[in-house]
Amino acid sequence: MKATILLVEDETAIREMLRYTLTREGFEVIEAGDAREGERLIASVAPDLLLLDWMLPGLSGVELARRLRRSERTRRLPIIMLTARGDEENRIQGLEEGADDYVTKPFSPRELVARIRALLRRSGGDADTEGPLETEGLALDPASHRVTANGVDISLGPTEYRLLHFFMAHPERVFSRNQLLDQVWGDNVYIEERTIDVHIRRLRKALEKGGHDRLIQTVRGAGYRFSTQV
């Protein structure tokens, strides 16, 4: 079955180029010229991935990403942000507001397709390859993709879910950023190490309410681990 990609981009020329590229690569493409139209399409079509322009007329792409992450229905929708803003601070802002990846204009269509395929693999994941995991009231069920803390649902984006799944399946071990890139992001060579820190922060924030953020520990000079020990 073809993956459906929703493209929200106000520049007609970019939309046409991306529609041609993605259709040729075997994706089903639906389009919107602004965020509000995109929001309506998401409600009716349920796409597999969202390509979202940062600067849109009216409601911005960043605000749409923020709204989608607050909704139970769309919190796991993979989002790639398209933008002309290339400095690190803006990339970090886009990631912290809910994007899973970030592509700066002008971009290579081949690179974008590689990022899309990698993110679809990650978000589809290997949901049925392991049984449920539980640590001190924090539970993750790969079959349903549900995460709960003391019985209360926890909202995670697709990348944070994959990170938590990996950590819980490998407790008490320290992983460097490079190792996490290999294990969680796979062969997507375009992801920067700095991106991991953003997703770790997002994961910790999501786990704060149940007090489980302490389980995601920074090991200075080495990386991160999932541990119940202080």
C-alpha positions as CSV (number, residue, x, y, z in Angstrom):
1,M,0.0,0.0,0.0
2,K,1.3,3.5,-0.9
3,A,2.1,5.8,2.0
4,T,0.0,9.0,1.9
5,I,1.9,12.3,2.3
6,L,0.2,15.6,3.1
7,L,2.2,18.5,1.7
8,V,1.4,21.9,3.2
9,E,3.2,24.5,1.2
10,D,2.0,27.9,0.0
11,E,4.5,28.3,-2.9
12,T,2.9,26.7,-6.0
13,A,6.3,26.0,-7.8
14,I,7.6,24.1,-4.7
15,R,4.4,22.2,-4.3
16,E,4.4,21.1,-8.0
17,M,8.0,20.0,-7.8
18,L,7.4,18.0,-4.7
19,R,4.2,16.4,-6.0
20,Y,6.1,15.2,-9.1
21,T,9.1,13.9,-7.1
22,L,7.0,12.1,-4.5
23,T,4.5,10.6,-6.9
24,R,7.4,9.3,-9.0
25,E,8.8,7.7,-5.9
26,G,5.6,5.8,-5.3
27,F,3.9,8.0,-2.7
28,E,0.3,9.2,-2.7
29,V,0.4,13.0,-2.4
30,I,-2.4,15.4,-1.2
31,E,-1.8,19.1,-1.0
32,A,-2.8,22.2,0.9
33,G,-1.8,25.8,0.4
34,D,-2.1,26.9,4.0
35,A,-2.2,25.4,7.5
36,R,-5.9,25.6,8.1
37,E,-6.6,23.7,4.9
38,G,-4.0,21.2,5.9
39,E,-5.7,20.8,9.3
40,R,-9.0,20.0,7.6
41,L,-7.3,17.4,5.3
42,I,-5.6,15.7,8.3
43,A,-9.0,15.3,9.9
44,S,-10.5,13.6,6.9
45,V,-7.6,11.8,5.2
46,A,-5.3,10.7,8.1
47,P,-2.0,10.9,6.2
48,D,1.0,8.8,7.0
49,L,3.4,11.8,7.1
50,L,3.2,15.6,7.0
51,L,5.6,17.8,5.0
52,L,5.0,21.2,6.5
53,D,6.3,24.6,5.5
54,W,7.4,26.8,8.4
55,M,6.3,30.1,6.9
56,L,2.6,29.9,5.9
57,P,0.0,32.7,5.5
58,G,-2.2,33.0,8.5
59,L,-1.6,30.1,10.9
60,S,2.2,29.2,10.8
61,G,3.6,25.7,10.2
62,V,5.1,25.8,13.7
63,E,1.8,26.6,15.3
64,L,0.1,23.8,13.3
65,A,2.8,21.3,14.5
66,R,2.2,22.4,18.1
67,R,-1.6,21.8,17.7
68,L,-1.1,18.4,16.2
69,R,1.2,17.3,19.0
70,R,-1.5,18.4,21.6
71,S,-4.2,16.2,19.9
72,E,-4.5,12.6,20.9
73,R,-5.5,11.7,17.3
74,T,-2.4,13.3,15.6
75,R,0.3,13.3,18.3
76,R,2.2,10.5,16.5
77,L,1.9,11.9,13.0
78,P,5.4,12.1,11.6
79,I,6.3,15.7,10.6
80,I,9.1,17.0,8.5
81,M,9.4,20.8,8.5
82,L,10.4,22.6,5.3
83,T,11.9,26.0,5.8
84,A,14.4,28.7,4.6
85,R,15.5,29.2,8.1
86,G,18.8,27.4,8.4
87,D,20.5,28.5,11.6
88,E,20.7,26.1,14.5
89,E,18.4,28.0,16.8
90,N,15.6,27.9,14.3
91,R,16.2,24.2,13.6
92,I,16.0,23.5,17.4
93,Q,12.8,25.5,17.7
94,G,11.1,23.5,14.9
95,L,12.1,20.3,16.6
96,E,11.0,21.4,20.0
97,E,7.6,22.4,18.7
98,G,6.9,19.0,17.4
99,A,8.8,18.3,14.1
100,D,10.6,15.0,13.8
101,D,13.0,16.2,11.1
102,Y,13.9,19.5,9.4
103,V,14.9,20.2,5.8
104,T,16.3,23.6,4.8
105,K,15.4,25.2,1.4
106,P,16.9,24.8,-1.1
107,F,17.1,21.1,-0.6
108,S,17.9,18.0,-2.7
109,P,14.8,16.0,-3.6
110,R,16.8,12.8,-3.2
111,E,17.8,13.8,0.4
112,L,14.1,14.7,1.2
113,V,12.9,11.3,-0.1
114,A,15.6,9.5,2.0
115,R,14.4,11.4,5.1
116,I,10.8,10.6,4.3
117,R,11.5,6.9,3.9
118,A,13.6,6.8,7.1
119,L,11.0,8.6,9.2
120,L,8.2,6.3,7.8
121,R,10.3,3.3,8.8
122,R,10.9,4.7,12.3
123,S,7.3,5.6,12.9
124,G,6.0,2.3,11.5
125,G,8.7,0.7,13.7
126,D,8.7,-2.9,14.8
127,A,5.6,-2.6,16.9
128,D,4.9,-6.3,17.0
129,T,8.4,-7.6,17.6
130,E,8.4,-7.3,21.4
131,G,6.0,-7.7,24.2
132,P,5.0,-5.0,26.7
133,L,7.7,-3.3,28.7
134,E,7.3,-1.9,32.2
135,T,9.5,-0.1,34.7
136,E,8.3,1.4,38.0
137,G,4.8,2.1,36.7
138,L,6.0,3.3,33.2
139,A,4.6,0.9,30.7
140,L,5.0,0.7,26.9
141,D,2.9,-1.6,24.8
142,P,4.4,-2.1,21.3
143,A,1.3,-3.7,19.9
144,S,-0.9,-0.7,20.6
145,H,1.9,2.0,20.6
146,R,0.5,3.1,24.0
147,V,2.6,4.5,26.8
148,T,1.2,5.0,30.3
149,A,2.6,6.3,33.6
150,N,0.8,4.7,36.6
151,G,-2.1,4.0,34.3
152,V,-2.3,7.5,32.8
153,D,-1.7,7.8,29.0
154,I,1.4,9.7,28.0
155,S,1.5,11.6,24.7
156,L,4.6,11.0,22.7
157,G,5.6,11.8,19.1
158,P,6.9,9.0,16.9
159,T,10.6,9.7,17.5
160,E,10.2,10.0,21.3
161,Y,8.2,6.8,21.3
162,R,11.1,5.0,19.4
163,L,13.6,6.4,21.8
164,L,11.7,5.3,24.8
165,H,11.1,1.9,23.3
166,F,14.8,1.4,22.7
167,F,15.8,2.7,26.2
168,M,13.3,0.4,28.0
169,A,14.4,-2.6,26.0
170,H,18.1,-1.9,26.9
171,P,18.1,-0.7,30.6
172,E,21.2,0.3,32.5
173,R,23.3,0.6,29.4
174,V,25.0,3.8,28.3
175,F,24.6,4.7,24.6
176,S,26.5,7.5,22.9
177,R,24.7,9.8,20.5
178,N,26.2,7.9,17.6
179,Q,24.9,4.6,18.9
180,L,21.4,6.1,19.3
181,L,21.6,7.4,15.8
182,D,22.4,4.0,14.5
183,Q,19.8,2.1,16.7
184,V,16.9,4.5,16.6
185,W,17.3,6.5,13.4
186,G,18.8,3.6,11.4
187,D,20.6,4.5,8.2
188,N,19.4,8.0,7.9
189,V,22.8,9.6,7.6
190,Y,21.4,13.2,7.5
191,I,20.4,13.4,11.2
192,E,22.7,15.6,13.3
193,E,23.9,14.5,16.7
194,R,22.4,17.7,18.2
195,T,19.0,16.5,17.2
196,I,19.2,13.7,19.7
197,D,19.4,16.2,22.6
198,V,16.2,17.9,21.5
199,H,14.3,14.6,21.3
200,I,15.7,13.6,24.7
201,R,14.4,16.9,26.2
202,R,11.0,16.3,24.6
203,L,10.9,12.8,26.0
204,R,11.8,13.9,29.5
205,K,9.2,16.6,29.4
206,A,6.5,14.1,28.4
207,L,7.5,11.8,31.3
208,E,7.7,14.6,33.9
209,K,4.1,14.3,35.2
210,G,4.6,10.8,36.5
211,G,8.1,11.5,37.7
212,H,9.7,9.1,35.2
213,D,11.8,11.8,33.5
214,R,14.5,10.8,36.1
215,L,14.9,7.4,34.3
216,I,16.4,9.1,31.2
217,Q,19.8,10.0,32.5
218,T,22.7,11.9,31.0
219,V,26.1,10.4,31.5
220,R,28.6,13.2,31.1
221,G,31.0,12.7,28.3
222,A,29.4,9.4,27.3
223,G,25.8,9.7,26.3
224,Y,22.5,8.6,27.8
225,R,21.0,5.6,29.7
226,F,17.7,4.4,31.0
227,S,18.1,3.5,34.7
228,T,16.2,3.2,37.9
229,Q,19.3,3.9,39.9
230,V,20.3,7.4,41.0
